Amino acid sequence: MRVFSILILAALLSGSAFAQYQGPRRQKNLDAALAAGKGFSPALSFQSLYGGRFKIGWGVRYTGYFGKSTELVTAPAALTSGKTDPSVLFSENILSNFDTLTLNKVQSNALNAVINLQFSLSNRFEVGFNIDAIGLSFGAQQMGRFHSASESAALDNTVQTAKPTTFNLLLISDNDRGNLNSELYARYWVSDRMAVRAGLSFNFVEYTTDQKLTFDNDRFRYKSLLPMVAVSFTPFAK
């Protein structure tokens, strides 16, 4: 977010950039992205944006996440910070409530509606941010080892089965549910129809165990920040 703010500030200070911008009021894009690091995350999306230099819009996105042995931790905000109101953004973690579920393999798939914000620095160069809002996830059941923050818990060091949390919903911080993706990016249009994007992808990968564990919890989350590259295509000339 800091990089995004700096880029927008630079545009606000550049009067010449404002004078030269004559871009479209409406923009529709098809997009294919790949983020990679410890795991990898492909994404395919459709975006429809409205406005002038500053655009807001909606979209639909498929996001996959694939990884090998991955450690997920307790997900619900009521446990991770003890709060569920907006102050959860500024609350410290309660580490004594953090259980872990280490899955041998992670393979989640999510189809979500997306909120898009974008700012044009020129006719060809844009910066933007998007975030999943609501949708559904699917994926195969996986085996993993559960470790409780309290080693005396009856289920500590047991093997559990889990699958991707079905329902995805954007709320506030750890109040979020399910598998959600967000991107901070810069995009350059190399022609009227094709562009390249680069930035960061932030994924919430969440699994639900087939039984309640310590603290009566069955939801576990992995947060992944990965570098991302993408290609965009518009079926209409810009």
TAMOHU-V865830 format. One record per residue. N is the residue number from 0. PHI is phi as a letter, one per 40 degrees, with the letter a starting at -180 (NA if undefined). Layout:
BEGIN
{{N;PHI} {N;PHI}}
END
This chain:
BEGIN
{{0;NA} {1;c} {2;c} {3;d} {4;c} {5;c} {6;c} {7;c} {8;c} {9;c} {10;c} {11;c} {12;c} {13;b} {14;c} {15;c} {16;c} {17;c} {18;c} {19;c} {20;c} {21;b} {22;c} {23;c} {24;c} {25;b} {26;b} {27;b} {28;b} {29;b} {30;a} {31;b} {32;b} {33;b} {34;b} {35;a} {36;a} {37;c} {38;b} {39;b} {40;b} {41;c} {42;a} {43;b} {44;a} {45;b} {46;b} {47;b} {48;b} {49;b} {50;h} {51;c} {52;c} {53;c} {54;b} {55;b} {56;a} {57;b} {58;a} {59;b} {60;b} {61;c} {62;b} {63;b} {64;b} {65;b} {66;a} {67;c} {68;d} {69;b} {70;c} {71;b} {72;b} {73;d} {74;c} {75;c} {76;c} {77;d} {78;c} {79;c} {80;b} {81;g} {82;b} {83;b} {84;c} {85;d} {86;c} {87;d} {88;c} {89;b} {90;c} {91;c} {92;c} {93;c} {94;c} {95;c} {96;c} {97;c} {98;c} {99;b} {100;b} {101;c} {102;c} {103;c} {104;a} {105;b} {106;a} {107;b} {108;b} {109;b} {110;b} {111;b} {112;c} {113;b} {114;b} {115;b} {116;b} {117;a} {118;b} {119;c} {120;c} {121;a} {122;c} {123;b} {124;b} {125;b} {126;b} {127;a} {128;a} {129;b} {130;a} {131;c} {132;b} {133;a} {134;i} {135;b} {136;b} {137;a} {138;i} {139;c} {140;c} {141;b} {142;b} {143;a} {144;b} {145;c} {146;b} {147;c} {148;c} {149;b} {150;c} {151;c} {152;c} {153;c} {154;c} {155;c} {156;g} {157;b} {158;c} {159;b} {160;b} {161;a} {162;a} {163;d} {164;d} {165;c} {166;b} {167;b} {168;a} {169;c} {170;b} {171;b} {172;f} {173;c} {174;c} {175;d} {176;b} {177;g} {178;b} {179;b} {180;b} {181;b} {182;b} {183;b} {184;a} {185;b} {186;b} {187;b} {188;c} {189;c} {190;a} {191;c} {192;b} {193;b} {194;b} {195;b} {196;b} {197;a} {198;i} {199;b} {200;b} {201;b} {202;b} {203;c} {204;b} {205;b} {206;b} {207;b} {208;c} {209;c} {210;a} {211;c} {212;b} {213;d} {214;g} {215;f} {216;b} {217;b} {218;b} {219;b} {220;b} {221;b} {222;b} {223;b} {224;b} {225;b} {226;c} {227;b} {228;b} {229;a} {230;b} {231;b} {232;a} {233;b} {234;c} {235;b} {236;c} {237;c}}
END
